[in-house]
Amino acid sequence: MRNPTEVLKNLMEKSKNETYRFQRLYRNLYNPEFYWLAYKNIYANDGSMTAGADGTTIDGMGNERIERIILSLKDRSYHPKPARREYIAKKNSSKKRPLGIQSGDDKLVQEVVKMILESIYEPVFSNKSHGFRPNRSCQTALKQIQNTFTGANWFVEGDIHACFDSFDHHVVIDLLKKRIDDEAFIQLIWKFLKAGYMEQWTFNRTYSGVPQGSGVSPVLANIYLHELDKFMGNYAENFNTEAKKKHFSTAYKSSVGKAYRYRKKGREIWDSLSDEEKKIRCKNLKELEMIEKSTTPYVYNDSNYKRVQYTRYADDFIIGVIGSKADAEAIKKDVKIFLQKALKLEMSDTKTKVTHTGNRARFLGYDITVSRVQTLQKASNGRVQRCQTGVVKLYVPREKWVGKLIEYKAMKIKINENGKERFVALHRGKLVNQSDIEILARYNAEVRGLYNYYSIANDSFKIGRFANVMKYSMYKTFACKYKTKVHEIKRRYCRNELFTVAYGTRQGMKTTTFYRDGYKRKECATKFDNVSELPQFSKYAKTNTLKQRVERHTCELCQKDCRNLVIHQVKKLKDLKGNTEWVLLMRKRRRKTLVVCPECHNLIHS
């Protein structure tokens, strides 16, 4: 069998030719190595051990299971099981988001299909797209906005109504057929789209949309919305004017001219002036230069200079416009028409707004604005100039970090007699029964998580206020646990003004402290320097130790020689209860997987 890594690399190389149509993709699903690679990719995910509608997970992975899946794909008897419908809470909303949980076999097959589709489409996806893509994140989208939206006058905040639930299946298939000439592979995608879902023990058909939570839905969504990316790319080419920069304003040219002529005249007559006249002339020149520096150089709304920029993360997008409000409204209207006609999607009229860049637009949990500060500063090249004019600023919305404190039940807000808000830290009852190190680790993770997300904000220091409330909440949680006062907890745990908890390890006693790494703004919060970087196959090329353990043909529990070993998997090690042999072995090895023979696997589940 061909190495999956080499197959994916070849697909990626061919995909760079946008006229190339792929054939014989379906045969890759007959390769057992693809399924071991798929298992390696997903086995550590939290959702991998969540049961589908048929009650199966990826537990019990083995060669027999792979052979059974491949056989059903060969004779075309494979049919995806309906997804089990679950609902999770939406952020900042009382509504809930539907998730489709797939069966164990479907998770493996969809992961293989996902890898194939990513190899085909990743090289041609737009640089403006950042959601569900390798080496991209919310931070790469925000940094792109900060780098490219400079000087924008208007934001168009795009919102597609029920985007994932509204994808037209026929449009999805038509888009796939443009690059893929393999009817069997297309039919498999069609089966995934039409699999339906189970809710309240009732089967429901799916007539549109891609199920959120399935392995293939992210890449199918990007293929679908790639058409919007291409539309905006073409739109920008037609909208942008040829002028390389804005014209200077009349007032600025006048002030520059006055200062220049006064300075030139002064040099000509300088030697003939008295000391008092020289002082007066220097004073007048400074005044003219101050007028020059305080005057806005460029025409605010120059019709000869127009630009449009665009960034998308999943189904959220934002457009930056250098132009008039009428231009921004026209762009909004044109995008709406395109979505309706080409993609059969509806843009939300209430949530899609045209916002002046002097105000704040909300995108990916950040407030975005464009600075109009005219303050002169010395730049890195030594020249004095307006360094902040037109610069995109990212800010932390107050309701985000305050909302997190309320969500964690770490704080309540009281109103003083003068009407001002006062934050009151609270103990967290759900953490009281945990160990000291678990409580501290939980608070540290929550503080570090919020800071890591907002570390590229211009006011990232505000997370320090969040951390301060969390610290006092932690004090009160410890005080509640030990039924004492906060000052006693501080006396007991603080070392050199740092809250410190000691804990035992195999290497002996260690200590850790409450988060103290600061809240300084970072230029880039991600580890990826090149946002246009293509997927790296290094993760695929690594040794598949799971497969190697199976190929040893030795049960790790009973040590019996066996040719049809399976992998027993648990969701979390801490969930293991009891003192049975297999539980003790998994705890000892600190692994969520155990390679066992079918008899031992049945014994484990008995």
NUVO-334571 format. One record per atom (N, C-alpha, C): residue in three letters; x, y, z. Coordinates in steps of 0.2 Angstrom, whole numbers, plus 5000, padded with zeros to 4 digits. Example, Ala and Ser with C-alpha at 12.3 -4.5 7.8 and 13.67 -1.06 7.14 Angstrom:
REM NUVO-334571
ALA506649725039ALA506249785039ALA506649845039SER506449895035SER506849955036SER506450005039
END
This chain:
REM NUVO-334571
MET500449945000MET500050005000MET500450065000ARG500250114996ARG500650184996ARG500550215003ASN501150255004ASN501150295010ASN500650355010PRO500250355015PRO499750415014PRO500050485014THR500650485017THR500950555017THR501150575010GLU501450525006GLU501650534999GLU501050544995VAL500450514996VAL499850524992VAL499650594993LEU499550614999LEU499350685001LEU499850734998LYS500450724998LYS500950774995LYS500850774988ASN500750724984ASN500550724977ASN499950754975LEU499450744979LEU498850784978LEU498950854979MET499350884984MET499450954985MET499850984979GLU500250944976GLU500650974971GLU500250984965LYS499850934963LYS499350934957LYS498850994958SER498651004964SER498151054965SER498351124964LYS498951134964LYS499251204962LYS499051224955ASN498851174951ASN498651184944ASN497851184945GLU497551244945GLU496851254946GLU496351224941THR496651204935THR496251174930THR496251104930TYR496751074934TYR496751004935TYR496150974939ARG495850914936ARG495350884939ARG495550814942PHE495450804948PHE495650744951PHE495250684950GLN495550624948GLN495150564947GLN495450504952ARG495050454953ARG495250394956ARG495450414964LEU495050454967LEU495150474974LEU494950424978TYR494350394976TYR493950344980TYR494450284982ARG494850264978ARG495350204979ARG495750214985ASN495850284987ASN496350294993ASN495950264999LEU495250264999LEU494950235005LEU495050165006TYR495350125001TYR495450055002TYR496150045005ASN496550095007ASN497150095010ASN497150095017PRO497250035021PRO497250035028PRO497650085032GLU498250105028GLU498650155032GLU498350225033PHE497850245028PHE497550305029PHE497150305036TYR496850245038TYR496450245043TYR496850245050TRP497450215050TRP497850225055TRP498050295056LEU498250325051LEU498350395051LEU497850435054ALA497250425051ALA496650455054ALA496550445061TYR496650385063TYR496550375071TYR497050415075LYS497650415072LYS498150455076LYS498050525076ASN497650555071ASN497450625071ASN496950635076ILE496450595077ILE495850615081ILE495850575088TYR496250525089TYR496150485095TYR496150525102ALA496650585101ALA496750625107ALA496150675108ASN495750685103ASN495250735103ASN494750725109ASP494450775112ASP493950755117ASP493350725115GLY493150745108GLY492550715106GLY492650645103SER493250615102SER493350555099SER492950495103MET492950505110MET492650455114MET491850475116THR491550525112THR490850535113THR490450495108ALA490050455111ALA489650405107ALA489150435102GLY489150405096GLY488650435091GLY487950405093ALA487450405088ALA486850385089ALA486750305090ASP487250275087ASP487250195087ASP487650175094GLY487950225098GLY488250205104GLY488950185103THR489250195097THR489950175096THR490450235096THR491050225098THR491550275098THR492150245094ILE492750275094ILE493350245091ILE493650195095ASP493450185101ASP493650125105ASP493550065101GLY494050015102GLY494049955098GLY494449955091MET494850005090MET495150015084MET495649955083GLY495649925077GLY496049875075GLY496049855068ASN496449815065ASN496449795058ASN495749765056GLU495449725060GLU494849695058GLU494249745057ARG494249805061ARG493849855060ARG493949895054ILE494549905052ILE494749935046ILE494549895040GLU494749835040GLU494549785035GLU493749785033ARG493349785039ARG492649785038ARG492449855035ILE492749915037ILE492549975034ILE492749975026ILE493349955025ILE493549955018ILE493149905014LEU492949845016LEU492449805013LEU491849835011SER491549875016SER490849905015SER490949965010LEU491549995009LEU491650045004LEU491750014997LYS492049964997LYS492149924991LYS491549904987ASP491049874991ASP490449854988ASP489949904989ARG490049964990ARG489650024991ARG489050014996SER489149965001SER488649955006SER488750005012TYR489250045012TYR489350095017TYR488850145017HIS488550155023HIS488050215023HIS488250245030PRO488350315030PRO488450345037PRO487850335041LYS488050325048LYS487450325053LYS487250405054PRO486550405056PRO486350475057PRO486750505063ALA486850565063ALA487250595069ALA486750605075ARG487050605081ARG486650615087ARG486650685088ARG486150715088ARG486050795089ARG486150815097GLU486550855098GLU486650885105GLU486650965104TYR486550995109TYR486551065109TYR487051095114ILE487451145112ILE487851185116ILE487751255116ALA487851285122ALA487651355123ALA488051405118LYS487751455115LYS488151505111LYS488351555116LYS488951585114LYS489251645118LYS488851705117ASN488651735122ASN488351795122ASN487651795119SER487351735120SER486651725117SER486251675122SER485651675122SER485251625125SER485051565121LYS485251575114LYS485151515110LYS485651465110LYS485551405108LYS486051355108LYS486251335101ARG486851305100ARG487151285094ARG487051205093PRO486751185088PRO486651115087PRO487351085084LEU487551025087LEU488050985085LEU487850915083GLY488150885078GLY488050825076GLY488650775078ILE488550725082ILE489050685085ILE489050615081GLN489550605077GLN489550545072GLN489750475076SER489550425073SER489750355075SER490550345075GLY490750295078GLY491550285078GLY491750275071ASP491450235067ASP491750215060ASP491650275056ASP491150315056ASP491050375052ASP491550435054LYS491850435060LYS492350475062LYS492950465058LEU493150395058LEU493750375054LEU493750395047VAL493150375044VAL493050385036VAL493050455035GLN492750495039GLN492750575038GLN493350605039GLU493750575043GLU494450605044GLU494850595038VAL494850535035VAL495150515029VAL494950565023VAL494350575022VAL494050615017VAL494250685018LYS494250705025LYS494550775026LYS495250785024MET495650735025MET496350745024MET496450755016ILE496050715012ILE496150715005ILE495850785002LEU495250805005LEU495050865003LEU495450925005GLU495750925011GLU496250975013GLU496850985008SER497150925006SER497650925001SER497550954995ILE496850944992ILE496650964986ILE496551044986TYR496251064991TYR495951134991TYR496451184995GLU496851165000GLU497251205004GLU497651255000PRO498051224995PRO498451274991PRO498151324987VAL497451314986VAL497151364982VAL496651414986PHE496551394992PHE496151434997PHE496451504997SER496051554998SER496251624999SER496651635005ASN497151685004ASN497451705010ASN497051745015LYS496451765013LYS495951805017LYS495551765022SER495651695021SER495251645025SER495651615030HIS495351615036HIS495751595042HIS495451545047GLY494851525046GLY494451475050GLY494551405048PHE494651365052PHE494751285051PHE495251275046ARG495851305047ARG496351295042ARG497051285046PRO497451245043PRO498151235046PRO498551295047ASN498851305053ASN499251365054ASN498951425054ARG498251425055ARG497951495055ARG497451495061SER497251545063SER496851555070SER496551625069CYS496151635075CYS495851705076CYS496351755076GLN496951745079GLN497551795079GLN497751815072THR497851765068THR498151775061THR497651825057ALA496951805058ALA496451855055ALA496551925058LEU496551935064LEU496551995067LEU497252035065LYS497751995065LYS498452035063LYS498352055056GLN498052015052GLN497952035045GLN497552095044ILE497052105048ILE496652165048ILE497052225051GLN497452215056GLN497852265058GLN498352285053ASN498652245049ASN499152255044ASN498852285037THR498252265036THR497952285029THR497352335029PHE497052345035PHE496552395035PHE496752465037THR497352485036THR497652545038THR497252605034GLY497052655038GLY496752715034GLY496052705032ALA495752645034ALA495052635032ALA494552685035ASN494052705031ASN493552745033ASN492952715036TRP492752655033TRP492152615035TRP492252545036PHE491952515041PHE491952445041PHE491252415039VAL491252355036VAL490652325034VAL490652255038GLU490252255044GLU490252195048GLU489852145045GLY490052085042GLY489652035039GLY489451985043ASP488751965043ASP488551905047ASP488051865042ILE488151805041ILE487751765037ILE487251725042HIS486651735040HIS486151705045HIS486151625044ALA486251595050ALA486251515050ALA486651485045CYS487251505044CYS487651495039CYS487751415038PHE488051385043PHE488151315042PHE487551265041ASP486951295043ASP486351255042ASP486051275035SER486251325032SER485951345026SER486351325019PHE486851295020PHE487251275014PHE486851225009ASP486751245003ASP486351204998ASP486751144996HIS486551084997HIS486851024995HIS487051024988HIS486651044983HIS486751044976HIS487351094974VAL487351144978VAL487951194977VAL488551164979VAL488551134985VAL489151094988VAL489451044982ILE488951004980ILE489150954975ILE489450984969ASP489151034966ASP489351064960ASP490051094961LEU490151124967LEU490851154968LEU491351104968LEU491251044971LEU491650984972LEU491850964965LYS491350954960LYS491350924954LYS491850974949LYS491951034951LYS492351074947LYS493151054947ARG493251024953ARG493950994954ARG494050924954ILE493450884956ILE493550814957ILE493050774952ASP493450734948ASP493050694943ASP493050624945ASP492750604950ASP492650544953ASP491950534956GLU491550494953GLU490850494955GLU490750454961ALA491150404963ALA491150364969ALA491250414975PHE491850454974PHE492050494979PHE491450554981ILE491150574975ILE490650624976ILE490050594979GLN489850534977GLN489350504980GLN489450494988LEU490050474990LEU490150474997LEU490050535001ILE490250594998ILE490150655001ILE489350665001TRP489050644996TRP488250654996TRP487950615002LYS488250555003LYS487950515008LYS488050555015PHE488650585016PHE488750625022PHE488250675023LEU488150715018LEU487650775018LEU486950745020LYS486750695017LYS486050665018LYS485950615023ALA486450605028ALA486450555033ALA485850575038GLY485750635039GLY485250655044GLY485450645051TYR485050655056TYR485250655063TYR484650625067MET484850605073MET484350575078MET484250625084GLU483650645085GLU483550695091GLU482850665094GLN482950655101GLN482350625105GLN482150565102TRP482650525100TRP482450455097TRP482050455091THR482050515087THR481750525081THR482250535075PHE482150505070PHE482650515064PHE482350585060ASN482850625059ASN482650685055ASN483150685049ARG482850705043ARG483150705037ARG483550775037THR484050785033THR484450845032THR484350865024TYR484050925023TYR483950945017TYR484451005015SER484751025020SER485251085018SER485751085024GLY486351115023GLY486751125028GLY487251065029VAL487851085033VAL488351035034VAL488351025042PRO488350965044PRO488250955052PRO488850985055GLN488751025060GLN489351055064GLN489550995069GLY490150985069GLY490450935073GLY490650875069SER490450865063SER490750815059SER491450825056GLY491850775054GLY492450785052GLY492550825046VAL492050815041VAL492150845035VAL491850915034SER491450935039SER491051005039SER491551065038PRO492051065042PRO492451125042PRO492751135035VAL493051085031VAL493351095025VAL492851105020LEU492251075020LEU491651085016LEU491451155016ALA491451185022ALA491251255023ALA491651305020ASN492351285020ASN492851325017ASN492851325010ILE492651265007ILE492551255000ILE491951304997TYR491451295001TYR490851335000TYR490951415000LEU491251435005LEU491351505006LEU491951535003HIS492351485000HIS492951504995HIS492651544989GLU492051534987GLU491751574982GLU491651644984LEU491451654990LEU491451724993LEU492151764993ASP492651724995ASP493351744995ASP493551774988LYS493351724983LYS493551744976LYS493151804973PHE492551804975PHE492051864974PHE492351934976MET492551934983MET492851994986MET493552004983GLY493951954981GLY494551974977GLY494452004971ASN493951984967ASN493852014960ASN493452084961TYR493052094967TYR492752154968TYR493252204970ALA493752184974ALA494352234976ALA494652264970GLU494852214965GLU495152234959GLU494852284955ASN494152284955ASN493752324951ASN493652394955PHE493552384961PHE493452444966PHE494052494967ASN494652464968ASN495252504969ASN495452544963THR495552604965THR495852654960THR496552644959GLU496752684953GLU497452674952GLU497952724956ALA497652774959ALA498052814963ALA498352784969LYS499052794970LYS499452764975LYS499352794982LYS499152854982LYS499052884989LYS498452944988LYS498252964994LYS497753014994LYS498053084992HIS497653134989HIS497953194988HIS498053234994PHE498553284994PHE498553325000PHE498053375000SER497753395006SER497253445007SER497553515005THR497053555004THR497253625002THR497553665008ALA497253655014ALA497453685020ALA498153665022TYR498353595021TYR498953575022TYR499453605018LYS499353605011LYS499753625006LYS499953705008SER499353735010SER499453805011SER499953825017SER499853785023SER500253785029SER500953765027VAL501053715023VAL501753695021VAL502053755017GLY501753785013GLY501953835008GLY502153895012LYS501753915017LYS501953975021LYS502553965025ALA502553905028ALA503153895032ALA503853885028TYR503753855022TYR504353855018TYR504553925015ARG504053965013ARG504254035011ARG504554075016TYR504254065022TYR504554105028TYR505254085030ARG505354015029ARG506053995031ARG506554015026LYS506354015019LYS506754025014LYS506954105014LYS506454145016LYS506554215016LYS507054235022GLY506954195027GLY507354205033GLY508154195032ARG508254135028ARG508954125026ARG509254175022GLU508854205018GLU509154255013GLU509354325017ILE508954345022ILE509054405026ILE509354395033TRP509554335035TRP509754315041TRP510354355044ASP510854365040ASP511454405042ASP511254475043SER510754505040SER510654575041SER510154595047LEU509954545050LEU509454545056LEU509854555062SER509454595067SER509754605073SER509554545078ASP509854545084ASP509754485088ASP508954485090GLU508654535091GLU507954545093GLU507554515087GLU507654545081GLU507354525075GLU507354445074LYS507954415075LYS508054345074LYS507654305079LYS507554325085LYS507154295090LYS506454295088ILE506254355085ILE505554365083ILE505354315077ARG505854315073ARG505754275067ARG505754195068CYS506154175073CYS506154105075CYS505554085079LYS505254135083LYS504654125086LYS504054115081ASN504054165076ASN503554155071ASN503554095066LEU504154075065LEU504254005061LEU504053945065LYS504153945072LYS503953895076LYS503153885076GLU502853945076GLU502053955076GLU501853925069LEU502153945063LEU501953915057LEU502053845056GLU502653815059GLU502753745059GLU502253705063MET502053735069MET501553705073MET500853705069ILE500653755065ILE500053755061ILE500153695056GLU500753695053GLU500853645048GLU500753575051LYS501053555057LYS501053495060LYS500353475063SER499953525064SER499253515067SER498753505062THR498953515055THR498453515050THR498453445047THR497853415046THR497853345043THR498053345036PRO498553305034PRO498853315027PRO498453295021TYR498053245022TYR497653215016TYR496953235016VAL496653235010VAL495953245010VAL495653185013TYR495153195017TYR494853135021TYR494453095016ASN494053115012ASN493653075007ASN493853095000ASP494453064998ASP494653074991ASP494353024986SER493953054982SER493653004977SER494152974972ASN494753004972ASN495252974967ASN495652914970TYR495552904977TYR495952854980TYR495452814984LYS495252744982LYS494852704985LYS495152634986ARG495052604991ARG495252534993ARG494752494996VAL494752434995VAL494352384999VAL494752325002GLN494752305008GLN495052255011GLN494552205014TYR494752145015TYR494252095017TYR494652035021THR494352015026THR494551955030THR493951915032ARG494051845032ARG493551805034ARG493851755039TYR493451735044TYR493551685049TYR492951635049ALA492951575046ALA492351535046ALA491751575042ASP491151585046ASP490651625042ASP490651695044ASP491151715048ASP491151785050ASP491651825046PHE491451885043PHE491951915039PHE491851995040ILE492352035039ILE492352105039ILE492752135033ILE492452195031ILE492652225025ILE492952295027GLY493552315026GLY493752385027GLY493752425020VAL493452485021VAL493352525015VAL493652595016ILE494052615011ILE494352675010ILE493952715005GLY493452755007GLY492952775002GLY492352815006SER491852825003SER491252855006SER490852805009LYS490352825013LYS489852785016LYS489452755011ALA489252795006ALA488852765000ALA489252704997ASP489952704996ASP490352654994ASP490252594998ALA490252605005ALA490252545010ALA489552515009GLU488952555009GLU488352535008GLU488252495001ALA488552514996ALA488552484990ALA488852414990ILE489452404994ILE489752344994ILE489352294998LYS489052325004LYS488652275008LYS488052255003LYS487752294999LYS487152274995LYS487452214990ASP488052234987ASP488252184982ASP488452114985VAL488752114991VAL488952054994VAL488252014996LYS487752054998LYS487152014999LYS486851984993ILE486852024988ILE486551994981ILE486951934979PHE487651934980PHE488051874978PHE487851814982LEU487851824988LEU487651774993LEU487051734991GLN486551784990GLN485851754988GLN485851714981LYS486151744976LYS486151714970LYS486651654969ALA487251664971ALA487751614969ALA487751564974LEU487651574981LEU487751524986LEU487151514990LYS486551544988LYS485951534991LYS485951544999LEU486351595001LEU486351615008LEU486051685009GLU485851695016GLU485451755017GLU485951795022MET486051855021MET486451895025MET485951935030SER486151925037SER485751955042SER485752035041ASP485152065040ASP485052135040ASP485252175046THR485052135052THR485052165058THR485852165061LYS486152115059LYS486852105062LYS487352125057THR487252135051THR487652165046THR487652235046LYS488152265048LYS488152345049LYS488752375046VAL488552435044VAL489152485041VAL489352535047THR489952525049THR490152565055THR490752605053HIS490752675055HIS491252715054HIS491852695058THR492452695055THR493052665059THR493252705065GLY492952765065GLY493052805072GLY492752775078ASN492252735076ASN491852695081ASN492152625082ARG491852585086ARG492152515086ARG491752465083ALA492052425079ALA491752365076ALA491952305080ARG491452255081ARG491652195084ARG491752135080PHE492352105080PHE492552045076PHE492952005080LEU492751935080LEU493051885084LEU493251905091GLY492751935094GLY492851955101GLY493252015103TYR493552045098TYR493952105099TYR493552165096ASP493652225099ASP493452295097ASP493952315092ILE493752335086ILE494252365081ILE494052435079THR494552475079THR494452545077THR495052565073VAL495052625070VAL495552655066VAL495752725069SER496352725072SER496552785075SER496552855071ARG496352905073ARG496452975070ARG496853025074VAL497252995078VAL497653035082VAL498253075078GLN498253135078GLN498753175074GLN499353195078THR499453165084THR500053175088THR500753155084LEU501253205084LEU501853195080LEU502353155085GLN502653105082GLN503153065086GLN503753045082LYS504253035085LYS504853015082LYS504852935080ALA504852925073ALA504852855071ALA505452825071SER505452755070SER506052715070SER506652745066ASN506452775060ASN506952805056ASN507252875058GLY506952895064GLY507252965066GLY506853025064ARG506353015060ARG505953075057ARG505353085062VAL505153145063VAL504553155067VAL503953155062GLN503453115063GLN502953105059GLN502353085063ARG501753075060ARG501153055063ARG501052985063CYS501352945068CYS501452875068CYS500752845069GLN500252875072GLN499652835074GLN499052855070THR499152895065THR498652915060THR498452855056GLY497852835056GLY497652785051GLY497852715054VAL498152705059VAL498352635062VAL497752605065VAL497652535063VAL497152495066VAL497252475073LYS496852485078LYS496852475085LYS496452415087LEU496652365091LEU496252315093LEU496252325101TYR495552315103TYR495452325110TYR495052265113VAL495152255120VAL494752205124VAL494152235126PRO493552205123PRO492952235126PRO492852225133ARG492552275137ARG492452265144ARG492052205146GLU491452205142GLU490952145143GLU491252075142LYS491852075139LYS492152005138LYS492451975144TRP492852025147TRP493251995153TRP492751995159VAL492352045159VAL491852055165VAL491351995164GLY491151975158GLY490651915157GLY491051855159LYS491651845158LYS492051785160LYS492051775167LEU492151835171LEU492051825178LEU491451805181ILE490851835178ILE490251815180ILE490051745178GLU490351725172GLU490251655169GLU490551605174TYR491151615176TYR491551575181TYR491251575188LYS490751625189LYS490451635196LYS490951655201ALA491451695198ALA492051715203ALA491851785205MET491351825203MET491251885205MET490451905204LYS490251955208LYS489651985207LYS489752065207ILE489252095204ILE489352165204ILE488852205208LYS489052245213LYS488652285217LYS488652355215ILE488052395216ILE488052465214ILE488052505221ASN488552545221ASN488652585227ASN488052645228GLU488052675233GLU487552735234GLU487652785229ASN488252795227ASN488352855222ASN488252825215GLY487952765214GLY487852735207GLY488352705204LYS488952695207LYS489552665204LYS489552595205GLU489852555200GLU489852485201GLU490452465205ARG490352405209ARG490952385213ARG490952305212PHE491552285210PHE491652215209PHE491752175216VAL491452125217VAL491452085223VAL491652015222ALA492251995223ALA492551925222ALA492151875226LEU491951815223LEU491651765226LEU492051705227HIS491851655231HIS492151595231HIS491751545226ARG492151495224ARG491851455219ARG491751385222GLY491051375224GLY490951315228GLY491051245224LYS491051245218LYS491251185214LYS491951165214LEU492351215216LEU493051195217LEU493351175224VAL492851185229VAL493051175236VAL493351105237ASN493051055234ASN493250985236ASN493850965232GLN494151005228GLN494750985224GLN495350995228SER495950975226SER496550985230SER496851055229ASP497251075233ASP497551145232ASP497851155225ILE498251105223ILE498551115216ILE498051115211GLU497551075211GLU497051075206GLU496651145206ILE496551175212ILE496151235212ILE496651295209LEU497251295211LEU497751345208LEU497851335201ALA497851275198ALA497951255191ALA497351285187ARG496751275190ARG496151295187ARG496151375186TYR496351405191TYR496351485191TYR496851505186ASN497451475186ASN498051495182ASN497851485174ALA497551425173ALA497351405166ALA496851455163GLU496351475168GLU495851525165GLU496151595164VAL496551615168VAL496851685167VAL497351685161ARG497751625161ARG498251625155ARG497851615149GLY497251575149GLY496951565143GLY496651635140LEU496351675144LEU496051735142LEU496551785140TYR497151785143TYR497751835141TYR498051815135ASN498051745134ASN498351725127ASN497951745121TYR497251745122TYR496851765117TYR496851835116TYR496951875121TYR496951955120TYR497651985121SER498151945120SER498851965121SER499052015115ILE498652015109ILE498852055104ILE498452125104ALA498052125109ALA497652195110ALA498052245112ASN497952305110ASN498352365112ASN498252385119ASP497652355122ASP497552365129ASP497552305133SER498052255131SER498052195134SER498152195142PHE498352255144PHE498452255152PHE497852255156LYS497252265152LYS496652255156LYS496452185158ILE496852135155ILE496752075158ILE497052065165GLY497452115167GLY497752115174GLY497152125179ARG496652165177ARG496052185181ARG495652115182PHE495552075177PHE495252015177PHE495651965182ALA496251965181ALA496651925185ALA496651945192ASN496652005194ASN496652025201ASN495952005204VAL495452005201VAL494751985204VAL494851905204MET495151875199MET495151805200MET495651785206LYS496151825207LYS496551805213LYS496151805219TYR495751855220TYR495351865227TYR494851815227SER494551795221SER494151735221SER494451675223MET495051665221MET495451605223MET495551605231TYR495751665233TYR495851675241TYR495251645244LYS494651675242LYS494051655245LYS493851585245THR494051555239THR493851485238THR494351435243PHE494951455244PHE495351425249PHE495151435256ALA494851495257ALA494651515264ALA493951475265CYS493551465260CYS492951425261CYS493151345262LYS493651325258LYS493851255259LYS494151235266TYR494551285269TYR494751275275TYR494451305281LYS493851335279LYS493351365284LYS493751415289THR494151465285THR494551515288THR494451585285LYS494851635287LYS494851695284LYS495351705278VAL495151755274VAL495651765268VAL496351785271HIS496351825276HIS497051855278HIS497451795281GLU497151745284GLU497451685286GLU497751635280ILE497351635275ILE497551605269ILE498151635266LYS498151705266LYS498751735263LYS499351725267ARG499251725274ARG499851715279ARG500051645278ARG499651595276ARG499851525276ARG500151505269TYR499951535264TYR500151515257TYR500651565254CYS500651625255CYS501051675252CYS501751675254ARG502251675249ARG502951675250ARG503251725246ASN503551775249ASN503751835245ASN503251875241GLU502651875244GLU502051905241GLU501851865235LEU501951805234LEU501751765229LEU501351705232PHE500751695230PHE500351635232PHE500651575229THR500851535234THR501251475232THR500951415235VAL500851355231VAL500651295233VAL501151245232ALA501251195237ALA501751145236ALA501351075234TYR501651035230TYR501350975228TYR501850925227GLY501650855228GLY502150805227GLY502150775220THR502650755218THR502750715212THR503250655213ARG503350625207ARG503750565208ARG504550585209GLN504650645207GLN505350675208GLN505450715215GLY504850715219GLY504850745225GLY504450805225MET504450845230MET504050905231MET504250965226LYS503750995223LYS503751055219LYS503251105221THR503451165219THR502951225220THR502751255214THR502151285214THR501951335209THR501551385212THR501551445208THR501251505210THR500651525206PHE500351575209PHE499751605205PHE500151645199TYR499751645193TYR500051675187TYR500351745188ARG501051745186ARG501451805187ARG501851825181ASP501651805175ASP502051825169ASP501851885165GLY501451925168GLY501251995166GLY500751995160TYR500552055158TYR500052055153TYR500252105147LYS500952105146LYS501152145140LYS500952125134ARG500852175129ARG500552165123ARG501052125119LYS500852075115LYS501252035110LYS501152055103GLU501652055099GLU501552075092GLU501252015088CYS501351955090CYS501051895087CYS500951845093ALA500351825094ALA500151775099ALA500251705096THR500251695090THR500251625087THR500951605086LYS501051545085LYS501751515084LYS501951515076PHE501451535072PHE501551535065PHE501751605062ASP502351605060ASP502551665057ASP502251685050ASN502151635046ASN501951645039ASN501151625039VAL500751665038VAL500051655038VAL499851615032SER500251625026SER500051585020SER500351525020GLU500651495025GLU501051435025GLU500551375023LEU500751335019LEU500351275018LEU500451225023PRO499951175023PRO500051125028PRO500651085028GLN500951075034GLN501551035035GLN501450965036PHE501750915033PHE501550845034PHE502050815039SER502350855043SER502850835048SER502450785053LYS501850815055LYS501450775060LYS501150705057TYR501150705050TYR500950645047TYR501550595047ALA502150625046ALA502750585045ALA503050555051LYS502750575057LYS503050545063LYS502850475064THR503250445068THR503150365069THR502450355072ASN502050315069ASN501350295072ASN501450245077THR501550265083THR501750215089THR501150175090LEU500550195089LEU499950165090LEU499850095085LYS500050115079LYS500050055074LYS500550005076GLN501150035078GLN501749985080GLN501549945086ARG501149975091ARG500949935096ARG500549875094VAL500049885089VAL499649835087VAL500049785083GLU500549805079GLU500849755075GLU501349715079ARG501449725085ARG501849685090ARG501549615091HIS500849615090HIS500449555091HIS500449525098THR500549565103THR500549545110THR500049585114CYS499649555117CYS499149585121CYS499549625127GLU499449685128GLU499749725134GLU499449705140LEU498949675141LEU498549655147LEU498749585149CYS498649535145CYS498749465146CYS499349435143GLN499749475139GLN500349455136GLN500249395131LYS499649385129LYS499549325124LYS499649355117ASP499949305113ASP500049325106ASP499449325102CYS499249375098CYS498649385095CYS498749425089ARG498349405083ARG498449435077ARG497949485075ASN497449485080ASN496849535079ASN496749585085LEU497249615087LEU497249655093LEU496849715091VAL496549745097VAL496149805096VAL496449855101ILE496249925100ILE496449975105ILE495849995109HIS495949985116HIS495450005121HIS495650075123GLN495150125123GLN495350195124GLN494850215129VAL495050265133VAL494650295138VAL494650375137LYS494150405139LYS494150475137LYS494650515142LYS494650505148LYS495150535153LYS495350485158LEU496050495159LEU496350455164LEU496050455171LYS495850525173LYS495550535179LYS494850505180ASP494550485175ASP493950455175ASP493950375177LEU494550345177LEU494650275178LEU494550265186LYS494050215187LYS493850195194LYS494050125195GLY494150115201GLY494250045203GLY494950025203ASN495049955205ASN495749935205ASN495849865201THR495449865196THR495549805191THR496249815188GLU496449755185GLU497149755182GLU497249805177TRP496749805172TRP496849855166TRP496849925168VAL496449945174VAL496450015176VAL497050025179LEU497349985183LEU498049995186LEU498550005181LEU498549965176LEU499049965171LEU499050035167MET498450055165MET498350115162MET498550175166ARG498450175172ARG498650225177ARG499450225177LYS499650165178LYS500450165178LYS500750185172ARG500450175166ARG500750195160ARG500650265158ARG500050295162ARG499850365160ARG499650365153ARG499350315150ARG499050315144ARG498350305143LYS497950345139LYS497250335138LYS497150275133THR497650235130THR497550185126THR497850125129LEU497550065127LEU497849995129LEU497749945123VAL498249915121VAL498149875115VAL498049805118VAL497449775117VAL497249715120VAL496949665115CYS496949605117CYS496549555112CYS495849555113PRO495449525108PRO494749535109PRO494449505115GLU494749455118GLU494449425124GLU494549475130CYS495149505131CYS495249555136CYS494849615135HIS494749635129HIS494249695127HIS493549685129ASN493349625128ASN492649605130ASN492649605138LEU493149575141LEU493149575148LEU493149645151ILE493549695148ILE493549765151ILE492849795150HIS492449775145HIS491849805144HIS491249765148SER491449715151SER490949665154SER490749695161
END
